[in-house]
Amino acid sequence: MAYKVNTKTTYPEFRHGEMSVYRRFSDFLGLHDKLVEKHLHEGYIIPPPPEKSVVGMTKIKMSKEDQASGDFVEKRRAALERFLNRSAKHSVLRNDAIFVEFLSHDGDLPKSTSTSALSGAGVMRLFNRVGDSIGKITFKMDEADQWFEEKQTQIESLDQQLRKLHTSVEALVTHRKELAMNTSSFAKSAAMLGNAEEHTSLSRALSQLAEIEEKVEQMHMDQADSDFYVLSELIKDYISLIASVKEVFHERVKIFKNWKEAEAMLAKKREVKAKFELARKMDKVPQAEQEIAEWEQRVDREQEDFEKMSKNIRSEMTRFEKQRVRDFKGTVINYLETLMNNQQQLIKYWEAFIPEAKAIA
């Protein structure tokens, strides 16, 4: 399955103002992996792509006309669109040659290996990631910047609360769909009762009631879709985004660890040089001095990388928080307007039914 990606832009990095290309899901995952590899260690938050779903793809392959498979495709399409839009809004990512090529290259991109079954190299990459995670757990970073401590605590708290909210909204969607199904059953029963009723005005009222309940059923389904597509998907999207934020903080710990390990190695090299001098092994001192100079340069480089990354993370968190407020504000307003419109429509339906009910004689 390929998705058509339409782009309109005024940025000079693109040769054309309007472009259309076809990309497979694996291409999106490949783009994300390349951006992570290139920019994560610099402290930039890389927007996450949608997760792979074996169940969803199986439904598509088994029955392309099935409603569930259609819903899955639409959800994935919307998620892929959010991924690209978030990347395009990032001042660094949108200018990256990899991102530009993804949107503008007419033809197939090199196949990404990260989306297929794990090869030998893939297994090694997986082991390296696990090793990095274990290293982050075992290494205790002495955080000197209170700002980072506070931000990490806030992110953890936000993650927990969003997960709870997402569970509640999912339950709301399920209950709303059950309500729609029960309303449908009630409408059918009322219609059958109306057909069986001999009393003319009562029969007409029951039939009218059945018609209104059918409309109410559709409204419940529309509201369930709004609960999901407007509210639930945004929350889920930000849960994934927070995972990307956490990954940036973890990468900072890794850079700090490399810096401190370089300092420790520099100290050892200086001790070795001192021992050579005490032992009068002056022929080995020049080599030791050269190694000390190399490690001094590495310490400076690691410290510079750490400070640069910390600065970028501060800027990224400011951008992330502003965008989060804008997204939630717009979504909540949109959701409330939809909810109010549905409620107003329900009132109109029942107000129109009142005369019919009163006419029963």
BALOBA-1460 file (C-alpha; in Angstrom, 3 decimals):
// residues 361
<rec num="1" residu="m" x="0.000" y="0.000" z="0.000"/>
<rec num="2" residu="a" x="1.332" y="3.413" z="-0.983"/>
<rec num="3" residu="y" x="0.251" y="6.808" z="0.350"/>
<rec num="4" residu="k" x="0.156" y="9.908" z="-1.833"/>
<rec num="5" residu="v" x="2.026" y="12.770" z="-0.151"/>
<rec num="6" residu="n" x="1.108" y="16.240" z="-1.410"/>
<rec num="7" residu="t" x="3.390" y="19.136" z="-0.456"/>
<rec num="8" residu="k" x="3.077" y="22.878" z="-0.872"/>
<rec num="9" residu="t" x="5.999" y="25.025" z="0.223"/>
<rec num="10" residu="t" x="7.863" y="28.290" z="-0.285"/>
<rec num="11" residu="y" x="11.149" y="27.083" z="1.233"/>
<rec num="12" residu="p" x="14.142" y="27.463" z="-1.111"/>
<rec num="13" residu="e" x="15.430" y="23.966" z="-0.251"/>
<rec num="14" residu="f" x="12.703" y="22.564" z="-2.509"/>
<rec num="15" residu="r" x="12.991" y="22.891" z="-6.256"/>
<rec num="16" residu="h" x="9.227" y="23.142" z="-6.744"/>
<rec num="17" residu="g" x="6.476" y="24.840" z="-4.789"/>
<rec num="18" residu="e" x="4.077" y="21.901" z="-5.195"/>
<rec num="19" residu="m" x="5.022" y="18.218" z="-5.237"/>
<rec num="20" residu="s" x="3.291" y="14.841" z="-5.096"/>
<rec num="21" residu="v" x="5.049" y="11.559" z="-4.377"/>
<rec num="22" residu="y" x="3.986" y="8.052" z="-3.357"/>
<rec num="23" residu="r" x="5.508" y="6.542" z="-0.216"/>
<rec num="24" residu="r" x="5.060" y="3.210" z="1.501"/>
<rec num="25" residu="f" x="4.740" y="2.869" z="5.270"/>
<rec num="26" residu="s" x="8.279" y="1.495" z="5.444"/>
<rec num="27" residu="d" x="9.511" y="4.718" z="3.805"/>
<rec num="28" residu="f" x="8.065" y="6.752" z="6.672"/>
<rec num="29" residu="l" x="9.754" y="4.500" z="9.226"/>
<rec num="30" residu="g" x="13.009" y="4.764" z="7.303"/>
<rec num="31" residu="l" x="12.756" y="8.573" z="7.299"/>
<rec num="32" residu="h" x="12.214" y="8.581" z="11.071"/>
<rec num="33" residu="d" x="15.181" y="6.275" z="11.715"/>
<rec num="34" residu="k" x="17.492" y="8.433" z="9.595"/>
<rec num="35" residu="l" x="16.389" y="11.629" z="11.351"/>
<rec num="36" residu="v" x="16.904" y="9.994" z="14.743"/>
<rec num="37" residu="e" x="20.366" y="8.758" z="13.801"/>
<rec num="38" residu="k" x="21.361" y="12.186" z="12.516"/>
<rec num="39" residu="h" x="19.760" y="14.587" z="15.012"/>
<rec num="40" residu="l" x="18.879" y="12.832" z="18.272"/>
<rec num="41" residu="h" x="22.387" y="13.157" z="19.725"/>
<rec num="42" residu="e" x="22.180" y="16.902" z="19.056"/>
<rec num="43" residu="g" x="19.204" y="17.211" z="21.410"/>
<rec num="44" residu="y" x="16.401" y="17.544" z="18.875"/>
<rec num="45" residu="i" x="13.003" y="15.943" z="19.503"/>
<rec num="46" residu="i" x="12.162" y="13.737" z="16.510"/>
<rec num="47" residu="p" x="8.386" y="13.323" z="15.992"/>
<rec num="48" residu="p" x="7.415" y="9.635" z="16.196"/>
<rec num="49" residu="p" x="5.770" y="7.781" z="13.287"/>
<rec num="50" residu="p" x="2.756" y="5.519" z="13.917"/>
<rec num="51" residu="e" x="3.515" y="2.099" z="15.311"/>
<rec num="52" residu="k" x="3.536" y="-0.996" z="13.126"/>
<rec num="53" residu="s" x="0.380" y="-3.097" z="13.469"/>
<rec num="54" residu="v" x="0.429" y="-6.726" z="12.373"/>
<rec num="55" residu="v" x="-3.282" y="-7.085" z="13.164"/>
<rec num="56" residu="g" x="-4.256" y="-4.033" z="11.111"/>
<rec num="57" residu="m" x="-2.245" y="-5.079" z="8.063"/>
<rec num="58" residu="t" x="-3.617" y="-8.623" z="8.286"/>
<rec num="59" residu="k" x="-7.169" y="-7.228" z="8.127"/>
<rec num="60" residu="i" x="-6.268" y="-5.239" z="4.998"/>
<rec num="61" residu="k" x="-4.723" y="-8.262" z="3.286"/>
<rec num="62" residu="m" x="-7.643" y="-10.535" z="4.231"/>
<rec num="63" residu="s" x="-10.455" y="-8.172" z="3.248"/>
<rec num="64" residu="k" x="-9.829" y="-4.851" z="1.534"/>
<rec num="65" residu="e" x="-13.538" y="-4.002" z="1.570"/>
<rec num="66" residu="d" x="-13.946" y="-4.561" z="5.305"/>
<rec num="67" residu="q" x="-14.974" y="-1.482" z="7.344"/>
<rec num="68" residu="a" x="-12.373" y="-2.251" z="10.025"/>
<rec num="69" residu="s" x="-9.574" y="-2.290" z="7.443"/>
<rec num="70" residu="g" x="-10.825" y="1.025" z="6.051"/>
<rec num="71" residu="d" x="-10.783" y="2.569" z="9.518"/>
<rec num="72" residu="f" x="-7.260" y="1.258" z="10.066"/>
<rec num="73" residu="v" x="-6.004" y="2.807" z="6.826"/>
<rec num="74" residu="e" x="-7.598" y="6.151" z="7.694"/>
<rec num="75" residu="k" x="-6.102" y="6.154" z="11.205"/>
<rec num="76" residu="r" x="-2.668" y="5.346" z="9.838"/>
<rec num="77" residu="r" x="-2.980" y="7.979" z="7.105"/>
<rec num="78" residu="a" x="-3.874" y="10.639" z="9.678"/>
<rec num="79" residu="a" x="-0.973" y="9.570" z="11.911"/>
<rec num="80" residu="l" x="1.495" y="9.696" z="9.013"/>
<rec num="81" residu="e" x="0.230" y="13.155" z="8.104"/>
<rec num="82" residu="r" x="0.769" y="14.366" z="11.674"/>
<rec num="83" residu="f" x="4.298" y="12.935" z="11.615"/>
<rec num="84" residu="l" x="5.176" y="14.822" z="8.432"/>
<rec num="85" residu="n" x="3.546" y="18.057" z="9.570"/>
<rec num="86" residu="r" x="5.372" y="17.988" z="12.910"/>
<rec num="87" residu="s" x="8.663" y="17.371" z="11.105"/>
<rec num="88" residu="a" x="7.915" y="20.178" z="8.618"/>
<rec num="89" residu="k" x="7.286" y="22.633" z="11.462"/>
<rec num="90" residu="h" x="10.732" y="21.891" z="12.944"/>
<rec num="91" residu="s" x="13.255" y="24.469" z="11.750"/>
<rec num="92" residu="v" x="16.101" y="21.928" z="11.611"/>
<rec num="93" residu="l" x="14.317" y="18.822" z="10.342"/>
<rec num="94" residu="r" x="12.488" y="20.540" z="7.477"/>
<rec num="95" residu="n" x="15.797" y="21.751" z="6.023"/>
<rec num="96" residu="d" x="17.445" y="18.331" z="6.251"/>
<rec num="97" residu="a" x="18.345" y="16.843" z="2.881"/>
<rec num="98" residu="i" x="16.810" y="13.519" z="3.937"/>
<rec num="99" residu="f" x="13.447" y="15.141" z="4.630"/>
<rec num="100" residu="v" x="13.593" y="17.206" z="1.438"/>
<rec num="101" residu="e" x="14.353" y="14.080" z="-0.614"/>
<rec num="102" residu="f" x="11.462" y="12.211" z="1.034"/>
<rec num="103" residu="l" x="8.959" y="14.876" z="-0.047"/>
<rec num="104" residu="s" x="10.399" y="15.744" z="-3.454"/>
<rec num="105" residu="h" x="12.165" y="12.696" z="-4.945"/>
<rec num="106" residu="d" x="9.995" y="11.332" z="-7.742"/>
<rec num="107" residu="g" x="10.336" y="7.565" z="-7.552"/>
<rec num="108" residu="d" x="11.032" y="4.862" z="-5.008"/>
<rec num="109" residu="l" x="13.357" y="5.521" z="-2.106"/>
<rec num="110" residu="p" x="16.023" y="3.040" z="-0.992"/>
<rec num="111" residu="k" x="14.271" y="0.303" z="0.958"/>
<rec num="112" residu="s" x="14.534" y="0.676" z="4.722"/>
<rec num="113" residu="t" x="15.886" y="-2.391" z="6.530"/>
<rec num="114" residu="s" x="14.439" y="-1.374" z="9.908"/>
<rec num="115" residu="t" x="10.882" y="-2.383" z="8.958"/>
<rec num="116" residu="s" x="11.608" y="-5.937" z="7.861"/>
<rec num="117" residu="a" x="12.414" y="-9.002" z="9.916"/>
<rec num="118" residu="l" x="15.542" y="-8.661" z="11.997"/>
<rec num="119" residu="s" x="18.665" y="-9.599" z="10.050"/>
<rec num="120" residu="g" x="22.033" y="-10.258" z="11.661"/>
<rec num="121" residu="a" x="22.839" y="-6.539" z="11.562"/>
<rec num="122" residu="g" x="19.372" y="-5.761" z="12.906"/>
<rec num="123" residu="v" x="19.914" y="-8.093" z="15.837"/>
<rec num="124" residu="m" x="23.196" y="-6.353" z="16.602"/>
<rec num="125" residu="r" x="21.475" y="-2.941" z="16.509"/>
<rec num="126" residu="l" x="18.851" y="-4.276" z="18.896"/>
<rec num="127" residu="f" x="21.514" y="-5.558" z="21.291"/>
<rec num="128" residu="n" x="23.288" y="-2.189" z="21.148"/>
<rec num="129" residu="r" x="20.072" y="-0.369" z="22.042"/>
<rec num="130" residu="v" x="19.467" y="-2.753" z="24.942"/>
<rec num="131" residu="g" x="23.051" y="-2.174" z="26.067"/>
<rec num="132" residu="d" x="22.546" y="1.586" z="25.951"/>
<rec num="133" residu="s" x="19.362" y="1.255" z="27.999"/>
<rec num="134" residu="i" x="21.111" y="-0.860" z="30.619"/>
<rec num="135" residu="g" x="23.958" y="1.652" z="30.708"/>
<rec num="136" residu="k" x="21.502" y="4.467" z="31.344"/>
<rec num="137" residu="i" x="19.982" y="2.501" z="34.225"/>
<rec num="138" residu="t" x="23.278" y="1.566" z="35.886"/>
<rec num="139" residu="f" x="24.989" y="4.931" z="35.362"/>
<rec num="140" residu="k" x="24.040" y="7.542" z="37.957"/>
<rec num="141" residu="m" x="24.233" y="11.039" z="36.551"/>
<rec num="142" residu="d" x="24.961" y="13.787" z="39.047"/>
<rec num="143" residu="e" x="22.542" y="16.366" z="37.681"/>
<rec num="144" residu="a" x="23.849" y="19.850" z="38.384"/>
<rec num="145" residu="d" x="21.065" y="21.666" z="36.550"/>
<rec num="146" residu="q" x="17.801" y="21.826" z="38.511"/>
<rec num="147" residu="w" x="15.901" y="22.785" z="35.374"/>
<rec num="148" residu="f" x="16.521" y="19.356" z="33.848"/>
<rec num="149" residu="e" x="15.442" y="17.596" z="37.044"/>
<rec num="150" residu="e" x="12.192" y="19.553" z="37.131"/>
<rec num="151" residu="k" x="11.486" y="18.985" z="33.445"/>
<rec num="152" residu="q" x="12.041" y="15.256" z="33.675"/>
<rec num="153" residu="t" x="9.719" y="15.049" z="36.675"/>
<rec num="154" residu="q" x="7.075" y="17.057" z="34.801"/>
<rec num="155" residu="i" x="7.397" y="14.845" z="31.731"/>
<rec num="156" residu="e" x="7.008" y="11.665" z="33.802"/>
<rec num="157" residu="s" x="3.915" y="13.086" z="35.512"/>
<rec num="158" residu="l" x="2.442" y="14.266" z="32.192"/>
<rec num="159" residu="d" x="3.052" y="10.845" z="30.667"/>
<rec num="160" residu="q" x="1.206" y="9.062" z="33.485"/>
<rec num="161" residu="q" x="-1.760" y="11.439" z="33.403"/>
<rec num="162" residu="l" x="-2.101" y="11.279" z="29.607"/>
<rec num="163" residu="r" x="-2.050" y="7.470" z="29.715"/>
<rec num="164" residu="k" x="-4.846" y="7.482" z="32.300"/>
<rec num="165" residu="l" x="-6.825" y="9.986" z="30.242"/>
<rec num="166" residu="h" x="-6.330" y="7.946" z="27.076"/>
<rec num="167" residu="t" x="-7.673" y="4.833" z="28.831"/>
<rec num="168" residu="s" x="-10.727" y="6.801" z="29.977"/>
<rec num="169" residu="v" x="-11.391" y="8.231" z="26.505"/>
<rec num="170" residu="e" x="-11.082" y="4.774" z="24.942"/>
<rec num="171" residu="a" x="-13.654" y="3.512" z="27.460"/>
<rec num="172" residu="l" x="-15.874" y="6.480" z="26.553"/>
<rec num="173" residu="v" x="-15.649" y="5.589" z="22.855"/>
<rec num="174" residu="t" x="-16.582" y="1.974" z="23.619"/>
<rec num="175" residu="h" x="-19.560" y="3.005" z="25.782"/>
<rec num="176" residu="r" x="-20.704" y="5.519" z="23.159"/>
<rec num="177" residu="k" x="-20.695" y="2.807" z="20.469"/>
<rec num="178" residu="e" x="-22.576" y="0.444" z="22.787"/>
<rec num="179" residu="l" x="-25.119" y="3.218" z="23.367"/>
<rec num="180" residu="a" x="-25.509" y="3.592" z="19.596"/>
<rec num="181" residu="m" x="-26.090" y="-0.148" z="19.210"/>
<rec num="182" residu="n" x="-28.661" y="-0.193" z="22.032"/>
<rec num="183" residu="t" x="-30.365" y="2.861" z="20.543"/>
<rec num="184" residu="s" x="-30.570" y="1.029" z="17.222"/>
<rec num="185" residu="s" x="-32.157" y="-1.975" z="18.920"/>
<rec num="186" residu="f" x="-34.669" y="0.305" z="20.634"/>
<rec num="187" residu="a" x="-35.505" y="2.003" z="17.319"/>
<rec num="188" residu="k" x="-36.193" y="-1.340" z="15.638"/>
<rec num="189" residu="s" x="-38.357" y="-2.505" z="18.543"/>
<rec num="190" residu="a" x="-40.333" y="0.761" z="18.500"/>
<rec num="191" residu="a" x="-40.845" y="0.436" z="14.739"/>
<rec num="192" residu="m" x="-42.102" y="-3.136" z="15.077"/>
<rec num="193" residu="l" x="-44.423" y="-2.102" z="17.915"/>
<rec num="194" residu="g" x="-45.731" y="0.774" z="15.805"/>
<rec num="195" residu="n" x="-46.538" y="-1.608" z="12.953"/>
<rec num="196" residu="a" x="-48.376" y="-3.925" z="15.308"/>
<rec num="197" residu="e" x="-50.340" y="-1.155" z="17.069"/>
<rec num="198" residu="e" x="-53.970" y="-0.775" z="15.909"/>
<rec num="199" residu="h" x="-54.447" y="2.660" z="17.484"/>
<rec num="200" residu="t" x="-53.692" y="5.098" z="14.645"/>
<rec num="201" residu="s" x="-52.221" y="8.066" z="16.548"/>
<rec num="202" residu="l" x="-50.215" y="5.800" z="18.883"/>
<rec num="203" residu="s" x="-48.919" y="3.798" z="15.947"/>
<rec num="204" residu="r" x="-47.875" y="7.007" z="14.164"/>
<rec num="205" residu="a" x="-46.130" y="8.285" z="17.322"/>
<rec num="206" residu="l" x="-44.228" y="5.013" z="17.784"/>
<rec num="207" residu="s" x="-43.112" y="5.061" z="14.151"/>
<rec num="208" residu="q" x="-41.994" y="8.664" z="14.539"/>
<rec num="209" residu="l" x="-40.141" y="7.720" z="17.715"/>
<rec num="210" residu="a" x="-38.363" y="4.904" z="15.853"/>
<rec num="211" residu="e" x="-37.250" y="7.329" z="13.123"/>
<rec num="212" residu="i" x="-35.877" y="9.783" z="15.703"/>
<rec num="213" residu="e" x="-34.053" y="7.018" z="17.555"/>
<rec num="214" residu="e" x="-32.407" y="5.994" z="14.279"/>
<rec num="215" residu="k" x="-31.156" y="9.569" z="13.886"/>
<rec num="216" residu="v" x="-29.998" y="9.573" z="17.517"/>
<rec num="217" residu="e" x="-28.118" y="6.326" z="16.872"/>
<rec num="218" residu="q" x="-26.213" y="7.978" z="14.016"/>
<rec num="219" residu="m" x="-25.424" y="10.963" z="16.237"/>
<rec num="220" residu="h" x="-24.027" y="8.659" z="18.911"/>
<rec num="221" residu="m" x="-21.805" y="7.006" z="16.292"/>
<rec num="222" residu="d" x="-20.666" y="10.397" z="14.982"/>
<rec num="223" residu="q" x="-19.858" y="11.491" z="18.521"/>
<rec num="224" residu="a" x="-17.941" y="8.259" z="19.136"/>
<rec num="225" residu="d" x="-15.881" y="9.009" z="16.008"/>
<rec num="226" residu="s" x="-15.276" y="12.528" z="17.311"/>
<rec num="227" residu="d" x="-14.219" y="11.130" z="20.690"/>
<rec num="228" residu="f" x="-11.724" y="8.930" z="18.910"/>
<rec num="229" residu="y" x="-10.383" y="10.941" z="15.970"/>
<rec num="230" residu="v" x="-10.389" y="14.347" z="17.674"/>
<rec num="231" residu="l" x="-9.557" y="13.577" z="21.301"/>
<rec num="232" residu="s" x="-8.200" y="10.051" z="21.693"/>
<rec num="233" residu="e" x="-5.794" y="10.249" z="18.759"/>
<rec num="234" residu="l" x="-4.331" y="13.545" z="19.966"/>
<rec num="235" residu="i" x="-3.688" y="12.093" z="23.420"/>
<rec num="236" residu="k" x="-2.147" y="8.967" z="21.916"/>
<rec num="237" residu="d" x="-0.015" y="11.142" z="19.642"/>
<rec num="238" residu="y" x="1.344" y="13.075" z="22.617"/>
<rec num="239" residu="i" x="2.074" y="9.896" z="24.556"/>
<rec num="240" residu="s" x="4.327" y="8.913" z="21.648"/>
<rec num="241" residu="l" x="5.812" y="12.421" z="21.519"/>
<rec num="242" residu="i" x="6.632" y="12.257" z="25.223"/>
<rec num="243" residu="a" x="8.465" y="8.983" z="24.564"/>
<rec num="244" residu="s" x="10.577" y="10.923" z="22.036"/>
<rec num="245" residu="v" x="11.205" y="13.634" z="24.653"/>
<rec num="246" residu="k" x="12.341" y="10.992" z="27.131"/>
<rec num="247" residu="e" x="14.674" y="9.556" z="24.511"/>
<rec num="248" residu="v" x="16.318" y="12.965" z="24.123"/>
<rec num="249" residu="f" x="16.880" y="13.190" z="27.892"/>
<rec num="250" residu="h" x="18.297" y="9.648" z="27.868"/>
<rec num="251" residu="e" x="20.641" y="10.582" z="25.051"/>
<rec num="252" residu="r" x="21.864" y="13.512" z="27.141"/>
<rec num="253" residu="v" x="22.734" y="11.091" z="29.951"/>
<rec num="254" residu="k" x="24.661" y="8.998" z="27.426"/>
<rec num="255" residu="i" x="26.639" y="12.047" z="26.239"/>
<rec num="256" residu="f" x="27.356" y="13.008" z="29.850"/>
<rec num="257" residu="k" x="28.544" y="9.452" z="30.531"/>
<rec num="258" residu="n" x="30.919" y="9.608" z="27.559"/>
<rec num="259" residu="w" x="32.275" y="12.929" z="28.842"/>
<rec num="260" residu="k" x="32.953" y="11.599" z="32.346"/>
<rec num="261" residu="e" x="34.507" y="8.403" z="30.993"/>
<rec num="262" residu="a" x="36.832" y="10.540" z="28.862"/>
<rec num="263" residu="e" x="37.791" y="12.564" z="31.958"/>
<rec num="264" residu="a" x="38.494" y="9.342" z="33.872"/>
<rec num="265" residu="m" x="40.678" y="8.031" z="31.045"/>
<rec num="266" residu="l" x="42.543" y="11.361" z="30.899"/>
<rec num="267" residu="a" x="43.267" y="11.075" z="34.621"/>
<rec num="268" residu="k" x="44.641" y="7.551" z="34.075"/>
<rec num="269" residu="k" x="46.884" y="8.717" z="31.232"/>
<rec num="270" residu="r" x="48.275" y="11.461" z="33.469"/>
<rec num="271" residu="e" x="48.955" y="8.912" z="36.212"/>
<rec num="272" residu="v" x="50.794" y="6.713" z="33.703"/>
<rec num="273" residu="k" x="52.957" y="9.658" z="32.632"/>
<rec num="274" residu="a" x="53.739" y="10.475" z="36.246"/>
<rec num="275" residu="k" x="54.796" y="6.863" z="36.891"/>
<rec num="276" residu="f" x="57.115" y="6.920" z="33.869"/>
<rec num="277" residu="e" x="58.741" y="10.092" z="35.165"/>
<rec num="278" residu="l" x="59.184" y="8.656" z="38.659"/>
<rec num="279" residu="a" x="60.640" y="5.468" z="37.197"/>
<rec num="280" residu="r" x="63.014" y="7.511" z="35.000"/>
<rec num="281" residu="k" x="61.550" y="5.936" z="31.867"/>
<rec num="282" residu="m" x="61.920" y="9.148" z="29.913"/>
<rec num="283" residu="d" x="61.773" y="7.372" z="26.545"/>
<rec num="284" residu="k" x="58.076" y="6.578" z="27.179"/>
<rec num="285" residu="v" x="57.112" y="10.078" z="28.336"/>
<rec num="286" residu="p" x="56.663" y="11.642" z="24.840"/>
<rec num="287" residu="q" x="54.177" y="8.912" z="23.865"/>
<rec num="288" residu="a" x="52.313" y="9.421" z="27.142"/>
<rec num="289" residu="e" x="52.205" y="13.182" z="26.581"/>
<rec num="290" residu="q" x="50.793" y="12.649" z="23.100"/>
<rec num="291" residu="e" x="48.048" y="10.395" z="24.478"/>
<rec num="292" residu="i" x="47.283" y="12.975" z="27.167"/>
<rec num="293" residu="a" x="46.912" y="15.685" z="24.528"/>
<rec num="294" residu="e" x="44.565" y="13.466" z="22.505"/>
<rec num="295" residu="w" x="42.386" y="12.727" z="25.527"/>
<rec num="296" residu="e" x="42.354" y="16.402" z="26.534"/>
<rec num="297" residu="q" x="40.955" y="17.215" z="23.102"/>
<rec num="298" residu="r" x="38.393" y="14.442" z="23.448"/>
<rec num="299" residu="v" x="37.300" y="15.694" z="26.892"/>
<rec num="300" residu="d" x="36.863" y="19.203" z="25.498"/>
<rec num="301" residu="r" x="34.891" y="17.807" z="22.558"/>
<rec num="302" residu="e" x="32.640" y="15.670" z="24.774"/>
<rec num="303" residu="q" x="32.020" y="18.610" z="27.118"/>
<rec num="304" residu="e" x="31.211" y="20.861" z="24.186"/>
<rec num="305" residu="d" x="28.771" y="18.253" z="22.800"/>
<rec num="306" residu="f" x="27.092" y="17.942" z="26.188"/>
<rec num="307" residu="e" x="26.697" y="21.695" z="26.646"/>
<rec num="308" residu="k" x="25.434" y="22.143" z="23.083"/>
<rec num="309" residu="m" x="22.937" y="19.330" z="23.511"/>
<rec num="310" residu="s" x="21.701" y="20.744" z="26.840"/>
<rec num="311" residu="k" x="21.161" y="24.129" z="25.193"/>
<rec num="312" residu="n" x="19.248" y="22.552" z="22.300"/>
<rec num="313" residu="i" x="17.050" y="20.552" z="24.688"/>
<rec num="314" residu="r" x="16.054" y="23.739" z="26.509"/>
<rec num="315" residu="s" x="15.028" y="25.291" z="23.217"/>
<rec num="316" residu="e" x="13.246" y="22.120" z="22.113"/>
<rec num="317" residu="m" x="11.271" y="21.885" z="25.357"/>
<rec num="318" residu="t" x="10.115" y="25.498" z="24.992"/>
<rec num="319" residu="r" x="8.938" y="24.743" z="21.461"/>
<rec num="320" residu="f" x="7.326" y="21.453" z="22.561"/>
<rec num="321" residu="e" x="5.386" y="23.071" z="25.410"/>
<rec num="322" residu="k" x="4.092" y="25.934" z="23.265"/>
<rec num="323" residu="q" x="2.973" y="23.530" z="20.548"/>
<rec num="324" residu="r" x="1.347" y="21.225" z="23.115"/>
<rec num="325" residu="v" x="-0.726" y="24.086" z="24.534"/>
<rec num="326" residu="r" x="-1.807" y="25.172" z="21.038"/>
<rec num="327" residu="d" x="-2.718" y="21.620" z="20.014"/>
<rec num="328" residu="f" x="-4.755" y="20.876" z="23.122"/>
<rec num="329" residu="k" x="-6.480" y="24.247" z="23.064"/>
<rec num="330" residu="g" x="-7.551" y="23.835" z="19.447"/>
<rec num="331" residu="t" x="-8.595" y="20.220" z="19.963"/>
<rec num="332" residu="v" x="-10.610" y="20.873" z="23.131"/>
<rec num="333" residu="i" x="-12.445" y="23.795" z="21.491"/>
<rec num="334" residu="n" x="-13.167" y="21.685" z="18.397"/>
<rec num="335" residu="y" x="-14.348" y="18.782" z="20.550"/>
<rec num="336" residu="l" x="-16.633" y="20.944" z="22.688"/>
<rec num="337" residu="e" x="-18.156" y="22.605" z="19.632"/>
<rec num="338" residu="t" x="-18.902" y="19.191" z="18.118"/>
<rec num="339" residu="l" x="-20.406" y="18.013" z="21.406"/>
<rec num="340" residu="m" x="-22.587" y="21.113" z="21.725"/>
<rec num="341" residu="n" x="-23.767" y="20.919" z="18.114"/>
<rec num="342" residu="n" x="-24.802" y="17.303" z="18.606"/>
<rec num="343" residu="q" x="-26.660" y="18.144" z="21.801"/>
<rec num="344" residu="q" x="-28.469" y="21.026" z="20.105"/>
<rec num="345" residu="q" x="-29.476" y="18.732" z="17.259"/>
<rec num="346" residu="l" x="-30.793" y="16.189" z="19.780"/>
<rec num="347" residu="i" x="-32.916" y="18.894" z="21.405"/>
<rec num="348" residu="k" x="-34.388" y="19.805" z="17.989"/>
<rec num="349" residu="y" x="-35.259" y="16.167" z="17.325"/>
<rec num="350" residu="w" x="-37.106" y="15.765" z="20.627"/>
<rec num="351" residu="e" x="-38.796" y="19.155" z="20.414"/>
<rec num="352" residu="a" x="-40.158" y="18.154" z="17.004"/>
<rec num="353" residu="f" x="-41.462" y="14.895" z="18.505"/>
<rec num="354" residu="i" x="-43.374" y="16.549" z="21.403"/>
<rec num="355" residu="p" x="-46.410" y="17.587" z="19.266"/>
<rec num="356" residu="e" x="-46.606" y="14.050" z="17.875"/>
<rec num="357" residu="a" x="-46.606" y="12.589" z="21.382"/>
<rec num="358" residu="k" x="-49.253" y="15.054" z="22.598"/>
<rec num="359" residu="a" x="-51.440" y="14.221" z="19.612"/>
<rec num="360" residu="i" x="-52.002" y="10.700" z="20.902"/>
<rec num="361" residu="a" x="-55.697" y="10.586" z="21.768"/>
